[in-house]
Amino acid sequence: MQAYQISQFGLDYLQPVQIADPKPGPGEVLLRVRAASLNYRDLMMVRGHYDPKLRMPRIPLSDGAGEVVAIGDGVTRVRLGDRVAGLFARNWQDGAPSAQKIRGAMGGDIDGMLAEYVVLPENGVIHFPAHLTYEEASTLPCAALTAWNALFTASSVKAGDTVVIQGTGGVSIFALQFAKLAGARVLGTSSSDEKLSRAKKLGLDEGLNYKQHPDWATWVKENTGGEGAEVIVEVGGSGTFSESIKAVRMGGTIAQIGVLSGIEDKLSLVPILMRQIHIVGIHVGSRAMFTAMNRAIEVHKLKPVIDKVFPFAETVAAYRYLETAQHIGKVAIRL
């Protein structure tokens, strides 16, 4: 079969290779990968910025969906021909996270989905809603589940709440879609007026260009009667965190997800203490969360937003497109 591997860090070393077809053992399934989608983590992994000690060669990329084409002895959760997505954290089935549950992440600790066939344990796959294409389903394991966790596990968004999203990447756009399903009001920031205009067509209530208005927390306060937002979906990192603290309401939640603008920040603890702010780190989510999310997607016939789909032969171009940050929603690869 054909797969992509990295033998050393850098996109120039992400290359197609021919390797033996894998075979499922007891409790395992063989998945014919039909589509994959990219996360910022995947780009960082290939660059060497996520895990400098990554063992190589490594098949990268965590998120994919496909068809079950073979099953090992004892498999009961899926059948031949089932359409499933892989789980990012296969060991996190339910309950609170733990060090053990988040081990074995695809495309990092172990080989990922950037191959024609992959073998996964049966608890590492999950059925996805029937109305979704393989490309759409491939966007669910990380970006969608992270957004779902942020809004409905780390916090409890309800009708009438205000949610703030940052940028228009995969997690932020899913947060927009899920928040609107719950009846929340969504405010968003971006460096691009054109992207904000496109986001408004997806349901964004109000948008602000943070390049023109870097003190966007003031804008959030003005749009919430001086109270601030119930939830900030924080994907920026050190470049945005101080504004998020100003923008969240007393007792509100900052769901810390990304580090797009840096990983270190100097901040005052006083506002966090005095305003009783909840800061929750979000690292994808469990199978139980995925199941709940799938039910909502199915009931509302929600369709993930995909900016562009690349053929498998143009995988490196897909990574480079993600690198430009021109996209809205997700970038996918069709096998």
TORKOL-4160 file (C-alpha; in steps of 0.2 Angstrom, whole numbers, padded with zeros to 4 digits, m for minus):
335
<pt num="1" X="0000" Y="0000" Z="0000"/>
<pt num="2" X="0005" Y="0018" Z="m0001"/>
<pt num="3" X="0007" Y="0029" Z="0014"/>
<pt num="4" X="0016" Y="0045" Z="0018"/>
<pt num="5" X="0030" Y="0045" Z="0031"/>
<pt num="6" X="0043" Y="0057" Z="0039"/>
<pt num="7" X="0060" Y="0051" Z="0041"/>
<pt num="8" X="0066" Y="0068" Z="0048"/>
<pt num="9" X="0057" Y="0084" Z="0052"/>
<pt num="10" X="0051" Y="0096" Z="0039"/>
<pt num="11" X="0038" Y="0096" Z="0025"/>
<pt num="12" X="0051" Y="0093" Z="0013"/>
<pt num="13" X="0054" Y="0076" Z="0021"/>
<pt num="14" X="0035" Y="0071" Z="0020"/>
<pt num="15" X="0036" Y="0058" Z="0006"/>
<pt num="16" X="0026" Y="0044" Z="m0001"/>
<pt num="17" X="0032" Y="0026" Z="0002"/>
<pt num="18" X="0026" Y="0009" Z="m0002"/>
<pt num="19" X="0025" Y="m0002" Z="0013"/>
<pt num="20" X="0016" Y="m0019" Z="0016"/>
<pt num="21" X="m0002" Y="m0020" Z="0019"/>
<pt num="22" X="m0007" Y="m0022" Z="0037"/>
<pt num="23" X="m0017" Y="m0036" Z="0044"/>
<pt num="24" X="m0029" Y="m0035" Z="0059"/>
<pt num="25" X="m0026" Y="m0046" Z="0074"/>
<pt num="26" X="m0038" Y="m0052" Z="0087"/>
<pt num="27" X="m0049" Y="m0037" Z="0093"/>
<pt num="28" X="m0043" Y="m0026" Z="0078"/>
<pt num="29" X="m0051" Y="m0020" Z="0062"/>
<pt num="30" X="m0043" Y="m0015" Z="0045"/>
<pt num="31" X="m0049" Y="0001" Z="0039"/>
<pt num="32" X="m0048" Y="0007" Z="0021"/>
<pt num="33" X="m0045" Y="0025" Z="0023"/>
<pt num="34" X="m0056" Y="0036" Z="0012"/>
<pt num="35" X="m0052" Y="0053" Z="0018"/>
<pt num="36" X="m0041" Y="0062" Z="0031"/>
<pt num="37" X="m0041" Y="0080" Z="0038"/>
<pt num="38" X="m0028" Y="0091" Z="0044"/>
<pt num="39" X="m0026" Y="0099" Z="0061"/>
<pt num="40" X="m0013" Y="0112" Z="0066"/>
<pt num="41" X="m0005" Y="0098" Z="0077"/>
<pt num="42" X="m0001" Y="0088" Z="0062"/>
<pt num="43" X="0008" Y="0103" Z="0054"/>
<pt num="44" X="0018" Y="0105" Z="0071"/>
<pt num="45" X="0022" Y="0087" Z="0072"/>
<pt num="46" X="0029" Y="0086" Z="0054"/>
<pt num="47" X="0039" Y="0102" Z="0058"/>
<pt num="48" X="0046" Y="0095" Z="0074"/>
<pt num="49" X="0038" Y="0108" Z="0085"/>
<pt num="50" X="0026" Y="0097" Z="0094"/>
<pt num="51" X="0037" Y="0082" Z="0099"/>
<pt num="52" X="0055" Y="0084" Z="0096"/>
<pt num="53" X="0058" Y="0067" Z="0102"/>
<pt num="54" X="0046" Y="0059" Z="0089"/>
<pt num="55" X="0052" Y="0041" Z="0084"/>
<pt num="56" X="0054" Y="0040" Z="0065"/>
<pt num="57" X="0050" Y="0035" Z="0052"/>
<pt num="58" X="0032" Y="0039" Z="0057"/>
<pt num="59" X="0016" Y="0040" Z="0047"/>
<pt num="60" X="0008" Y="0056" Z="0052"/>
<pt num="61" X="m0009" Y="0064" Z="0054"/>
<pt num="62" X="m0022" Y="0059" Z="0067"/>
<pt num="63" X="m0039" Y="0061" Z="0059"/>
<pt num="64" X="m0047" Y="0050" Z="0046"/>
<pt num="65" X="m0062" Y="0040" Z="0041"/>
<pt num="66" X="m0065" Y="0025" Z="0030"/>
<pt num="67" X="m0073" Y="0008" Z="0027"/>
<pt num="68" X="m0070" Y="m0008" Z="0038"/>
<pt num="69" X="m0063" Y="m0021" Z="0025"/>
<pt num="70" X="m0057" Y="m0034" Z="0037"/>
<pt num="71" X="m0060" Y="m0039" Z="0056"/>
<pt num="72" X="m0050" Y="m0049" Z="0068"/>
<pt num="73" X="m0056" Y="m0062" Z="0080"/>
<pt num="74" X="m0068" Y="m0057" Z="0093"/>
<pt num="75" X="m0073" Y="m0040" Z="0086"/>
<pt num="76" X="m0091" Y="m0036" Z="0090"/>
<pt num="77" X="m0092" Y="m0017" Z="0088"/>
<pt num="78" X="m0091" Y="m0016" Z="0069"/>
<pt num="79" X="m0095" Y="m0026" Z="0054"/>
<pt num="80" X="m0087" Y="m0027" Z="0037"/>
<pt num="81" X="m0093" Y="m0012" Z="0026"/>
<pt num="82" X="m0096" Y="m0001" Z="0041"/>
<pt num="83" X="m0091" Y="0017" Z="0039"/>
<pt num="84" X="m0081" Y="0023" Z="0054"/>
<pt num="85" X="m0070" Y="0037" Z="0059"/>
<pt num="86" X="m0054" Y="0034" Z="0070"/>
<pt num="87" X="m0053" Y="0040" Z="0088"/>
<pt num="88" X="m0039" Y="0052" Z="0092"/>
<pt num="89" X="m0037" Y="0046" Z="0110"/>
<pt num="90" X="m0043" Y="0028" Z="0108"/>
<pt num="91" X="m0039" Y="0024" Z="0127"/>
<pt num="92" X="m0051" Y="0038" Z="0133"/>
<pt num="93" X="m0067" Y="0029" Z="0132"/>
<pt num="94" X="m0077" Y="0038" Z="0146"/>
<pt num="95" X="m0075" Y="0047" Z="0162"/>
<pt num="96" X="m0062" Y="0060" Z="0167"/>
<pt num="97" X="m0045" Y="0061" Z="0158"/>
<pt num="98" X="m0029" Y="0052" Z="0164"/>
<pt num="99" X="m0012" Y="0050" Z="0159"/>
<pt num="100" X="m0015" Y="0032" Z="0153"/>
<pt num="101" X="m0031" Y="0037" Z="0144"/>
<pt num="102" X="m0022" Y="0050" Z="0133"/>
<pt num="103" X="m0008" Y="0039" Z="0128"/>
<pt num="104" X="m0007" Y="0031" Z="0111"/>
<pt num="105" X="m0012" Y="0047" Z="0101"/>
<pt num="106" X="m0013" Y="0044" Z="0082"/>
<pt num="107" X="0000" Y="0052" Z="0071"/>
<pt num="108" X="0012" Y="0055" Z="0086"/>
<pt num="109" X="0014" Y="0041" Z="0099"/>
<pt num="110" X="0009" Y="0029" Z="0085"/>
<pt num="111" X="0007" Y="0029" Z="0066"/>
<pt num="112" X="m0007" Y="0039" Z="0060"/>
<pt num="113" X="m0020" Y="0040" Z="0046"/>
<pt num="114" X="m0010" Y="0045" Z="0031"/>
<pt num="115" X="m0010" Y="0028" Z="0023"/>
<pt num="116" X="m0022" Y="0018" Z="0011"/>
<pt num="117" X="m0025" Y="0006" Z="0025"/>
<pt num="118" X="m0023" Y="0006" Z="0044"/>
<pt num="119" X="m0026" Y="m0007" Z="0058"/>
<pt num="120" X="m0035" Y="0000" Z="0073"/>
<pt num="121" X="m0042" Y="m0008" Z="0089"/>
<pt num="122" X="m0061" Y="m0010" Z="0088"/>
<pt num="123" X="m0062" Y="0003" Z="0102"/>
<pt num="124" X="m0052" Y="0015" Z="0092"/>
<pt num="125" X="m0066" Y="0017" Z="0079"/>
<pt num="126" X="m0083" Y="0025" Z="0079"/>
<pt num="127" X="m0098" Y="0025" Z="0067"/>
<pt num="128" X="m0102" Y="0042" Z="0061"/>
<pt num="129" X="m0119" Y="0050" Z="0055"/>
<pt num="130" X="m0125" Y="0043" Z="0039"/>
<pt num="131" X="m0128" Y="0060" Z="0030"/>
<pt num="132" X="m0109" Y="0064" Z="0031"/>
<pt num="133" X="m0097" Y="0060" Z="0017"/>
<pt num="134" X="m0080" Y="0052" Z="0021"/>
<pt num="135" X="m0072" Y="0069" Z="0020"/>
<pt num="136" X="m0084" Y="0077" Z="0032"/>
<pt num="137" X="m0083" Y="0063" Z="0044"/>
<pt num="138" X="m0064" Y="0064" Z="0044"/>
<pt num="139" X="m0065" Y="0082" Z="0052"/>
<pt num="140" X="m0074" Y="0075" Z="0068"/>
<pt num="141" X="m0061" Y="0066" Z="0079"/>
<pt num="142" X="m0050" Y="0081" Z="0084"/>
<pt num="143" X="m0058" Y="0098" Z="0079"/>
<pt num="144" X="m0076" Y="0094" Z="0081"/>
<pt num="145" X="m0074" Y="0084" Z="0097"/>
<pt num="146" X="m0063" Y="0098" Z="0105"/>
<pt num="147" X="m0076" Y="0111" Z="0101"/>
<pt num="148" X="m0089" Y="0100" Z="0109"/>
<pt num="149" X="m0079" Y="0096" Z="0124"/>
<pt num="150" X="m0076" Y="0115" Z="0127"/>
<pt num="151" X="m0094" Y="0120" Z="0125"/>
<pt num="152" X="m0103" Y="0105" Z="0134"/>
<pt num="153" X="m0091" Y="0096" Z="0145"/>
<pt num="154" X="m0079" Y="0109" Z="0151"/>
<pt num="155" X="m0093" Y="0122" Z="0151"/>
<pt num="156" X="m0112" Y="0120" Z="0149"/>
<pt num="157" X="m0117" Y="0132" Z="0135"/>
<pt num="158" X="m0136" Y="0135" Z="0134"/>
<pt num="159" X="m0148" Y="0146" Z="0125"/>
<pt num="160" X="m0145" Y="0165" Z="0127"/>
<pt num="161" X="m0126" Y="0163" Z="0132"/>
<pt num="162" X="m0113" Y="0172" Z="0123"/>
<pt num="163" X="m0098" Y="0162" Z="0116"/>
<pt num="164" X="m0082" Y="0170" Z="0109"/>
<pt num="165" X="m0072" Y="0161" Z="0095"/>
<pt num="166" X="m0055" Y="0166" Z="0089"/>
<pt num="167" X="m0051" Y="0165" Z="0071"/>
<pt num="168" X="m0060" Y="0154" Z="0058"/>
<pt num="169" X="m0050" Y="0137" Z="0059"/>
<pt num="170" X="m0058" Y="0120" Z="0062"/>
<pt num="171" X="m0061" Y="0121" Z="0081"/>
<pt num="172" X="m0068" Y="0139" Z="0080"/>
<pt num="173" X="m0080" Y="0135" Z="0066"/>
<pt num="174" X="m0086" Y="0119" Z="0074"/>
<pt num="175" X="m0088" Y="0129" Z="0090"/>
<pt num="176" X="m0098" Y="0142" Z="0080"/>
<pt num="177" X="m0109" Y="0128" Z="0073"/>
<pt num="178" X="m0112" Y="0119" Z="0090"/>
<pt num="179" X="m0115" Y="0135" Z="0100"/>
<pt num="180" X="m0129" Y="0140" Z="0087"/>
<pt num="181" X="m0137" Y="0123" Z="0089"/>
<pt num="182" X="m0138" Y="0127" Z="0108"/>
<pt num="183" X="m0146" Y="0144" Z="0105"/>
<pt num="184" X="m0131" Y="0154" Z="0110"/>
<pt num="185" X="m0125" Y="0170" Z="0103"/>
<pt num="186" X="m0108" Y="0170" Z="0095"/>
<pt num="187" X="m0095" Y="0184" Z="0094"/>
<pt num="188" X="m0079" Y="0181" Z="0083"/>
<pt num="189" X="m0062" Y="0189" Z="0080"/>
<pt num="190" X="m0051" Y="0187" Z="0065"/>
<pt num="191" X="m0037" Y="0196" Z="0056"/>
<pt num="192" X="m0048" Y="0196" Z="0040"/>
<pt num="193" X="m0064" Y="0205" Z="0036"/>
<pt num="194" X="m0067" Y="0193" Z="0022"/>
<pt num="195" X="m0066" Y="0178" Z="0034"/>
<pt num="196" X="m0078" Y="0187" Z="0046"/>
<pt num="197" X="m0090" Y="0190" Z="0032"/>
<pt num="198" X="m0090" Y="0172" Z="0027"/>
<pt num="199" X="m0091" Y="0167" Z="0045"/>
<pt num="200" X="m0107" Y="0177" Z="0047"/>
<pt num="201" X="m0115" Y="0167" Z="0033"/>
<pt num="202" X="m0112" Y="0152" Z="0044"/>
<pt num="203" X="m0121" Y="0160" Z="0059"/>
<pt num="204" X="m0108" Y="0172" Z="0067"/>
<pt num="205" X="m0118" Y="0186" Z="0076"/>
<pt num="206" X="m0104" Y="0199" Z="0076"/>
<pt num="207" X="m0086" Y="0200" Z="0071"/>
<pt num="208" X="m0071" Y="0211" Z="0074"/>
<pt num="209" X="m0055" Y="0212" Z="0065"/>
<pt num="210" X="m0042" Y="0211" Z="0080"/>
<pt num="211" X="m0028" Y="0218" Z="0069"/>
<pt num="212" X="m0038" Y="0235" Z="0068"/>
<pt num="213" X="m0045" Y="0233" Z="0086"/>
<pt num="214" X="m0032" Y="0223" Z="0097"/>
<pt num="215" X="m0041" Y="0227" Z="0113"/>
<pt num="216" X="m0056" Y="0216" Z="0107"/>
<pt num="217" X="m0061" Y="0212" Z="0125"/>
<pt num="218" X="m0068" Y="0230" Z="0126"/>
<pt num="219" X="m0079" Y="0225" Z="0111"/>
<pt num="220" X="m0085" Y="0209" Z="0119"/>
<pt num="221" X="m0090" Y="0219" Z="0135"/>
<pt num="222" X="m0099" Y="0232" Z="0124"/>
<pt num="223" X="m0109" Y="0218" Z="0116"/>
<pt num="224" X="m0113" Y="0209" Z="0132"/>
<pt num="225" X="m0120" Y="0224" Z="0142"/>
<pt num="226" X="m0103" Y="0225" Z="0151"/>
<pt num="227" X="m0104" Y="0208" Z="0158"/>
<pt num="228" X="m0092" Y="0198" Z="0146"/>
<pt num="229" X="m0095" Y="0181" Z="0138"/>
<pt num="230" X="m0100" Y="0165" Z="0146"/>
<pt num="231" X="m0087" Y="0155" Z="0137"/>
<pt num="232" X="m0071" Y="0160" Z="0127"/>
<pt num="233" X="m0065" Y="0147" Z="0115"/>
<pt num="234" X="m0046" Y="0151" Z="0117"/>
<pt num="235" X="m0036" Y="0145" Z="0103"/>
<pt num="236" X="m0023" Y="0159" Z="0102"/>
<pt num="237" X="m0012" Y="0156" Z="0117"/>
<pt num="238" X="0000" Y="0169" Z="0124"/>
<pt num="239" X="m0005" Y="0182" Z="0111"/>
<pt num="240" X="m0024" Y="0182" Z="0116"/>
<pt num="241" X="m0025" Y="0175" Z="0133"/>
<pt num="242" X="m0024" Y="0191" Z="0142"/>
<pt num="243" X="m0038" Y="0198" Z="0132"/>
<pt num="244" X="m0048" Y="0182" Z="0135"/>
<pt num="245" X="m0047" Y="0185" Z="0154"/>
<pt num="246" X="m0054" Y="0203" Z="0151"/>
<pt num="247" X="m0067" Y="0197" Z="0140"/>
<pt num="248" X="m0075" Y="0183" Z="0150"/>
<pt num="249" X="m0089" Y="0186" Z="0162"/>
<pt num="250" X="m0087" Y="0184" Z="0181"/>
<pt num="251" X="m0088" Y="0165" Z="0184"/>
<pt num="252" X="m0086" Y="0162" Z="0166"/>
<pt num="253" X="m0075" Y="0149" Z="0157"/>
<pt num="254" X="m0060" Y="0150" Z="0146"/>
<pt num="255" X="m0058" Y="0134" Z="0137"/>
<pt num="256" X="m0039" Y="0134" Z="0133"/>
<pt num="257" X="m0036" Y="0124" Z="0117"/>
<pt num="258" X="m0023" Y="0131" Z="0105"/>
<pt num="259" X="m0006" Y="0140" Z="0106"/>
<pt num="260" X="m0006" Y="0147" Z="0088"/>
<pt num="261" X="0002" Y="0164" Z="0094"/>
<pt num="262" X="0014" Y="0157" Z="0107"/>
<pt num="263" X="0015" Y="0146" Z="0123"/>
<pt num="264" X="0021" Y="0157" Z="0136"/>
<pt num="265" X="0013" Y="0172" Z="0144"/>
<pt num="266" X="0015" Y="0184" Z="0159"/>
<pt num="267" X="m0002" Y="0187" Z="0167"/>
<pt num="268" X="m0009" Y="0193" Z="0183"/>
<pt num="269" X="m0018" Y="0180" Z="0194"/>
<pt num="270" X="m0029" Y="0193" Z="0203"/>
<pt num="271" X="m0042" Y="0195" Z="0189"/>
<pt num="272" X="m0043" Y="0176" Z="0189"/>
<pt num="273" X="m0046" Y="0175" Z="0208"/>
<pt num="274" X="m0057" Y="0190" Z="0210"/>
<pt num="275" X="m0068" Y="0186" Z="0195"/>
<pt num="276" X="m0068" Y="0167" Z="0199"/>
<pt num="277" X="m0064" Y="0163" Z="0181"/>
<pt num="278" X="m0064" Y="0145" Z="0176"/>
<pt num="279" X="m0049" Y="0140" Z="0165"/>
<pt num="280" X="m0050" Y="0123" Z="0158"/>
<pt num="281" X="m0037" Y="0114" Z="0147"/>
<pt num="282" X="m0045" Y="0105" Z="0132"/>
<pt num="283" X="m0037" Y="0090" Z="0125"/>
<pt num="284" X="m0049" Y="0083" Z="0112"/>
<pt num="285" X="m0062" Y="0071" Z="0121"/>
<pt num="286" X="m0068" Y="0054" Z="0125"/>
<pt num="287" X="m0078" Y="0041" Z="0115"/>
<pt num="288" X="m0093" Y="0045" Z="0126"/>
<pt num="289" X="m0092" Y="0063" Z="0121"/>
<pt num="290" X="m0090" Y="0058" Z="0103"/>
<pt num="291" X="m0106" Y="0048" Z="0104"/>
<pt num="292" X="m0115" Y="0063" Z="0111"/>
<pt num="293" X="m0108" Y="0074" Z="0098"/>
<pt num="294" X="m0113" Y="0062" Z="0084"/>
<pt num="295" X="m0131" Y="0062" Z="0091"/>
<pt num="296" X="m0132" Y="0081" Z="0089"/>
<pt num="297" X="m0124" Y="0081" Z="0072"/>
<pt num="298" X="m0137" Y="0067" Z="0066"/>
<pt num="299" X="m0152" Y="0076" Z="0074"/>
<pt num="300" X="m0148" Y="0093" Z="0066"/>
<pt num="301" X="m0140" Y="0086" Z="0050"/>
<pt num="302" X="m0125" Y="0097" Z="0053"/>
<pt num="303" X="m0112" Y="0098" Z="0040"/>
<pt num="304" X="m0094" Y="0101" Z="0044"/>
<pt num="305" X="m0086" Y="0116" Z="0035"/>
<pt num="306" X="m0072" Y="0110" Z="0023"/>
<pt num="307" X="m0062" Y="0124" Z="0014"/>
<pt num="308" X="m0053" Y="0113" Z="0002"/>
<pt num="309" X="m0051" Y="0095" Z="m0002"/>
<pt num="310" X="m0034" Y="0089" Z="m0009"/>
<pt num="311" X="m0031" Y="0072" Z="m0018"/>
<pt num="312" X="m0019" Y="0060" Z="m0009"/>
<pt num="313" X="m0005" Y="0063" Z="m0022"/>
<pt num="314" X="m0005" Y="0082" Z="m0016"/>
<pt num="315" X="m0004" Y="0079" Z="0002"/>
<pt num="316" X="0011" Y="0090" Z="0004"/>
<pt num="317" X="0002" Y="0104" Z="m0004"/>
<pt num="318" X="m0013" Y="0101" Z="0008"/>
<pt num="319" X="0000" Y="0104" Z="0022"/>
<pt num="320" X="0007" Y="0119" Z="0014"/>
<pt num="321" X="m0011" Y="0126" Z="0012"/>
<pt num="322" X="m0014" Y="0124" Z="0030"/>
<pt num="323" X="0002" Y="0133" Z="0034"/>
<pt num="324" X="m0004" Y="0148" Z="0025"/>
<pt num="325" X="m0019" Y="0150" Z="0036"/>
<pt num="326" X="m0030" Y="0155" Z="0022"/>
<pt num="327" X="m0043" Y="0142" Z="0026"/>
<pt num="328" X="m0060" Y="0143" Z="0035"/>
<pt num="329" X="m0065" Y="0127" Z="0043"/>
<pt num="330" X="m0055" Y="0112" Z="0038"/>
<pt num="331" X="m0043" Y="0106" Z="0025"/>
<pt num="332" X="m0046" Y="0088" Z="0020"/>
<pt num="333" X="m0037" Y="0074" Z="0009"/>
<pt num="334" X="m0046" Y="0062" Z="m0002"/>
<pt num="335" X="m0039" Y="0045" Z="m0004"/>
